[in-house]
Amino acid sequence: MDQIKLQAFVEEQSLSVFSKPFRHKATFNKRLKTTGGRYFLNTHNLDFNPLVLEVLGMDIFEGVVKHELCHYHLHLEGKGHRHQDADFKALLKEVGGLRFTPALKERKPVEQLWKYQCSDCGQLYHRKRRVNTEKYVCSNCRGRLKLLGKEAIQNRS
């Protein structure tokens, strides 16, 4: 989809779903990495991440367009257009827009961390690097640390 088709698609969605015209610019922005789209308060233009369409498909992209159009129409009407506003949540639910864009990148792989336990109080520690158990002690009770081995931890980002 190119810029002209995107503009026509957003205008068509605005008329069919919201029964209101979209009179500003809609563009693809390849620099967007973590978001599906963006609404500009000053210019009323919309930016969309082209990866949403390429990676996740047309259904998800349509949900993102509806989400941004909710911001657009509510802001122009002087109603609550922010994510936490009741007007926004109600309109988004009514039109079937997406609340969040699904992740575009795969999650980072599992990370291996060293696991230690205090021999006195049982406190657990996870460290990326090995710790010299002769030199370092428990921060709670100053007891000796015991190496339990490596443990796989799923990264959050």
Residue frames as qw, qx, qy, qz and C-alpha x, y, z in Angstrom:
[[0.000, 0.891, 0.454, 0.000, 0.00, 0.00, 0.00],
 [0.431, 0.273, -0.010, 0.860, 1.41, 3.39, -0.95],
 [0.058, -0.202, -0.363, 0.908, 0.70, 6.85, 0.50],
 [0.379, -0.026, -0.308, -0.872, -2.21, 7.57, -1.87],
 [0.597, -0.239, -0.725, -0.247, -3.95, 4.27, -1.09],
 [0.359, -0.241, -0.671, 0.602, -3.34, 4.83, 2.63],
 [0.131, 0.093, 0.128, -0.979, -4.96, 8.28, 2.46],
 [0.541, -0.101, -0.478, -0.685, -7.97, 6.84, 0.60],
 [0.559, -0.215, -0.797, 0.084, -8.24, 3.93, 3.08],
 [0.200, -0.221, -0.558, 0.775, -8.20, 6.22, 6.13],
 [0.303, 0.049, -0.075, -0.949, -10.77, 8.56, 4.55],
 [0.593, -0.136, -0.647, -0.460, -13.01, 5.58, 3.70],
 [0.466, -0.235, -0.775, 0.357, -12.71, 4.15, 7.24],
 [0.018, -0.134, -0.353, 0.926, -13.53, 7.53, 8.72],
 [0.461, -0.003, -0.243, -0.854, -16.70, 7.86, 6.64],
 [0.652, -0.126, -0.683, -0.304, -17.91, 4.27, 6.97],
 [0.535, -0.234, -0.713, 0.387, -17.11, 3.68, 10.66],
 [0.205, -0.330, -0.409, 0.825, -17.38, 7.17, 12.20],
 [0.215, 0.773, 0.570, 0.174, -19.73, 8.81, 9.63],
 [0.124, -0.935, 0.042, 0.328, -17.40, 11.83, 9.66],
 [0.702, 0.670, -0.132, 0.202, -14.84, 12.98, 7.06],
 [0.714, -0.437, 0.120, 0.534, -11.08, 12.82, 7.55],
 [0.367, 0.923, 0.092, 0.075, -9.70, 16.10, 6.18],
 [0.241, -0.847, 0.455, 0.133, -6.00, 15.84, 7.01],
 [0.510, 0.557, -0.646, -0.107, -2.95, 13.81, 5.94],
 [0.904, -0.292, 0.302, -0.081, -2.31, 10.15, 6.66],
 [0.447, 0.705, -0.551, -0.017, 1.23, 8.92, 5.98],
 [0.952, -0.126, -0.204, 0.189, 3.46, 5.92, 6.54],
 [0.103, -0.875, 0.431, -0.196, 6.42, 6.60, 8.83],
 [0.859, 0.178, -0.460, 0.138, 9.17, 3.95, 8.70],
 [0.187, 0.472, -0.579, 0.638, 10.85, 5.44, 11.77],
 [0.698, -0.393, 0.201, -0.564, 8.06, 4.25, 14.08],
 [0.340, 0.307, -0.883, 0.098, 9.36, 1.16, 15.87],
 [0.047, -0.085, -0.886, 0.454, 7.30, 0.49, 18.99],
 [0.372, 0.405, 0.442, -0.708, 3.93, 1.94, 18.04],
 [0.458, 0.414, 0.751, 0.235, 1.36, 1.21, 15.36],
 [0.201, 0.712, 0.382, 0.553, 0.33, 4.79, 14.72],
 [0.312, -0.307, -0.299, 0.848, 0.47, 8.35, 15.94],
 [0.077, 0.849, 0.472, 0.227, -1.96, 11.29, 16.02],
 [0.380, 0.088, -0.123, 0.913, -0.53, 14.82, 15.96],
 [0.080, -0.708, -0.570, 0.409, -2.52, 17.28, 18.10],
 [0.067, -0.582, 0.091, 0.805, -1.21, 20.40, 16.32],
 [0.169, 0.282, -0.595, -0.733, -1.61, 19.38, 12.68],
 [0.769, 0.138, 0.349, -0.517, -4.28, 16.65, 13.10],
 [0.592, 0.465, -0.606, -0.257, -2.26, 14.41, 10.78],
 [0.915, -0.257, 0.272, -0.150, -1.85, 10.67, 11.30],
 [0.206, 0.600, -0.767, -0.096, 1.32, 8.57, 11.00],
 [0.959, -0.088, 0.109, -0.247, 1.25, 4.80, 10.64],
 [0.375, -0.519, 0.750, 0.168, 3.93, 2.15, 11.02],
 [0.658, 0.383, -0.451, -0.465, 4.16, 0.26, 7.69],
 [0.155, 0.257, -0.946, 0.125, 5.46, -2.84, 9.51],
 [0.493, 0.114, 0.626, -0.593, 2.05, -3.34, 11.12],
 [0.743, 0.450, -0.043, -0.494, 0.55, -3.89, 7.68],
 [0.506, 0.518, -0.680, -0.116, 3.46, -5.99, 6.39],
 [0.115, 0.249, -0.910, 0.311, 3.99, -8.20, 9.45],
 [0.262, 0.146, 0.768, -0.566, 0.58, -8.38, 11.15],
 [0.143, 0.385, 0.840, 0.354, -1.81, -8.01, 8.21],
 [0.107, -0.411, -0.334, -0.842, -4.75, -5.92, 7.14],
 [0.529, -0.636, -0.542, -0.150, -7.09, -6.79, 10.06],
 [0.575, -0.486, -0.277, 0.596, -4.65, -5.53, 12.68],
 [0.268, 0.060, 0.168, 0.947, -3.79, -2.48, 10.57],
 [0.246, -0.571, -0.492, -0.610, -7.50, -1.62, 10.29],
 [0.585, -0.659, -0.442, 0.167, -7.74, -1.76, 14.11],
 [0.492, -0.282, -0.068, 0.821, -4.79, 0.63, 14.40],
 [0.055, 0.319, 0.357, 0.876, -6.41, 3.03, 11.90],
 [0.424, -0.679, -0.510, -0.316, -9.64, 2.99, 13.92],
 [0.607, -0.519, -0.325, 0.506, -7.64, 3.67, 17.10],
 [0.338, -0.114, 0.082, 0.931, -5.94, 6.73, 15.61],
 [0.134, -0.456, -0.476, -0.740, -9.21, 7.96, 14.11],
 [0.494, -0.688, -0.526, 0.081, -10.75, 7.80, 17.60],
 [0.455, -0.410, -0.121, 0.781, -8.02, 10.20, 18.80],
 [0.162, 0.146, 0.385, 0.897, -8.62, 12.40, 15.74],
 [0.258, -0.569, -0.557, -0.547, -12.42, 12.73, 15.93],
 [0.526, -0.675, -0.465, 0.229, -12.59, 13.07, 19.72],
 [0.433, -0.305, -0.045, 0.847, -9.91, 15.77, 19.75],
 [0.037, 0.239, 0.395, 0.886, -11.67, 17.77, 17.02],
 [0.408, -0.624, -0.553, -0.373, -14.96, 17.51, 18.94],
 [0.131, -0.617, 0.372, -0.681, -13.31, 18.71, 22.16],
 [0.890, -0.373, -0.057, -0.257, -13.95, 15.45, 24.01],
 [0.578, -0.609, 0.541, 0.049, -11.54, 13.24, 25.95],
 [0.756, 0.569, -0.297, -0.128, -9.10, 11.95, 23.33],
 [0.004, 0.611, -0.770, 0.186, -6.40, 10.48, 25.59],
 [0.486, 0.059, -0.869, -0.069, -6.05, 6.76, 26.30],
 [0.137, -0.151, -0.811, 0.548, -7.27, 7.04, 29.88],
 [0.350, 0.075, 0.089, -0.929, -10.39, 9.11, 29.04],
 [0.496, 0.258, 0.769, -0.311, -13.81, 7.44, 29.24],
 [0.568, 0.662, 0.007, -0.490, -14.89, 9.00, 25.91],
 [0.271, 0.587, -0.715, -0.267, -11.92, 7.44, 24.16],
 [0.208, -0.128, 0.962, -0.126, -12.42, 4.00, 25.70],
 [0.555, 0.419, 0.570, -0.438, -16.14, 3.98, 24.88],
 [0.548, 0.690, -0.182, -0.437, -15.66, 5.07, 21.25],
 [0.116, 0.506, -0.840, -0.158, -12.80, 2.63, 20.73],
 [0.345, 0.059, 0.913, -0.210, -14.94, -0.24, 21.99],
 [0.567, 0.556, 0.340, -0.504, -17.90, 0.90, 19.88],
 [0.540, 0.700, -0.315, -0.345, -15.94, 0.98, 16.60],
 [0.991, 0.000, 0.100, 0.084, -13.85, -2.12, 17.32],
 [0.361, 0.809, -0.406, 0.225, -10.43, -0.49, 17.32],
 [0.803, -0.014, -0.468, 0.370, -7.34, -1.98, 18.92],
 [0.477, -0.878, -0.009, 0.027, -6.35, -0.81, 22.40],
 [0.412, -0.673, 0.528, 0.313, -2.72, -1.94, 21.87],
 [0.646, 0.580, -0.437, -0.234, -0.72, -2.92, 18.82],
 [0.977, -0.177, 0.083, 0.089, 0.58, -6.51, 19.04],
 [0.469, -0.647, 0.437, 0.412, 4.35, -6.90, 19.27],
 [0.631, 0.714, -0.216, -0.210, 6.12, -6.45, 15.94],
 [0.284, 0.586, -0.749, 0.119, 9.38, -8.06, 17.01],
 [0.814, -0.180, -0.552, 0.018, 9.90, -11.49, 18.45],
 [0.595, -0.790, 0.113, -0.096, 10.56, -11.60, 22.16],
 [0.139, 0.716, -0.673, 0.124, 14.19, -11.78, 23.15],
 [0.752, 0.037, -0.658, -0.010, 15.45, -15.28, 23.82],
 [0.780, -0.603, -0.164, 0.006, 15.76, -16.86, 27.21],
 [0.162, 0.782, -0.477, 0.367, 18.70, -15.53, 29.23],
 [0.825, -0.154, -0.486, 0.245, 20.92, -17.77, 31.36],
 [0.190, -0.799, 0.286, -0.494, 21.62, -16.39, 34.83],
 [0.419, 0.156, -0.795, 0.411, 23.73, -17.75, 37.67],
 [0.628, -0.606, -0.249, -0.421, 21.64, -18.69, 40.69],
 [0.296, 0.261, -0.693, 0.603, 22.98, -18.36, 44.26],
 [0.619, -0.626, -0.370, -0.297, 21.37, -19.07, 47.62],
 [0.150, -0.643, 0.530, -0.531, 22.35, -17.97, 51.10],
 [0.535, -0.009, -0.837, 0.116, 23.16, -21.01, 53.25],
 [0.060, -0.105, -0.665, 0.737, 21.80, -19.27, 56.38],
 [0.356, 0.347, 0.359, -0.790, 18.60, -17.38, 55.45],
 [0.524, 0.359, 0.763, 0.118, 17.82, -18.95, 52.07],
 [0.260, 0.788, -0.002, -0.558, 17.79, -15.64, 50.12],
 [0.753, 0.328, 0.461, 0.334, 18.05, -16.26, 46.34],
 [0.023, -0.744, 0.251, 0.619, 20.21, -14.19, 44.00],
 [0.767, 0.487, 0.359, 0.212, 20.36, -14.16, 40.18],
 [0.189, -0.769, 0.306, 0.528, 23.45, -12.72, 38.49],
 [0.717, 0.669, -0.145, -0.131, 24.63, -12.42, 34.89],
 [0.429, 0.609, -0.620, 0.245, 28.26, -12.92, 35.93],
 [0.789, -0.240, -0.527, 0.204, 29.65, -15.46, 38.34],
 [0.322, -0.852, 0.191, -0.367, 30.30, -14.21, 41.86],
 [0.426, 0.332, -0.738, 0.403, 33.33, -15.13, 43.96],
 [0.701, -0.559, -0.359, -0.260, 31.59, -16.90, 46.87],
 [0.694, -0.192, -0.368, 0.589, 34.79, -16.63, 48.99],
 [0.232, 0.111, -0.073, 0.964, 34.69, -12.84, 48.75],
 [0.357, -0.270, -0.155, -0.881, 30.95, -11.94, 48.68],
 [0.005, -0.186, -0.893, 0.409, 28.29, -12.72, 51.31],
 [0.063, -0.656, -0.730, -0.179, 24.51, -12.44, 51.69],
 [0.038, 0.419, -0.011, 0.907, 23.24, -8.87, 51.89],
 [0.612, -0.586, -0.276, -0.454, 20.55, -9.85, 54.43],
 [0.813, -0.578, 0.029, -0.064, 22.43, -11.87, 57.04],
 [0.047, 0.798, -0.600, -0.025, 26.07, -11.92, 55.86],
 [0.846, -0.135, 0.512, -0.053, 25.87, -15.70, 55.45],
 [0.293, -0.316, 0.742, 0.513, 27.83, -17.72, 52.90],
 [0.649, 0.454, -0.124, -0.598, 26.55, -17.92, 49.32],
 [0.582, -0.067, 0.800, 0.131, 26.15, -21.28, 47.61],
 [0.283, 0.339, -0.539, -0.717, 26.19, -21.63, 43.80],
 [0.695, 0.197, 0.597, -0.351, 23.11, -23.57, 42.62],
 [0.513, 0.178, 0.697, 0.468, 23.90, -23.43, 38.89],
 [0.061, 0.048, -0.342, -0.937, 22.44, -21.66, 35.87],
 [0.303, 0.518, 0.726, -0.336, 18.77, -20.84, 35.48],
 [0.176, 0.333, 0.568, 0.732, 16.87, -19.81, 32.35],
 [0.068, 0.584, 0.429, -0.685, 14.96, -16.53, 32.72],
 [0.369, 0.639, 0.553, 0.387, 12.60, -15.16, 30.01],
 [0.219, -0.071, -0.009, 0.973, 13.48, -11.56, 29.12],
 [0.185, 0.662, 0.580, -0.437, 10.65, -9.05, 29.45],
 [0.187, 0.707, -0.126, -0.670, 11.63, -6.68, 26.66]]
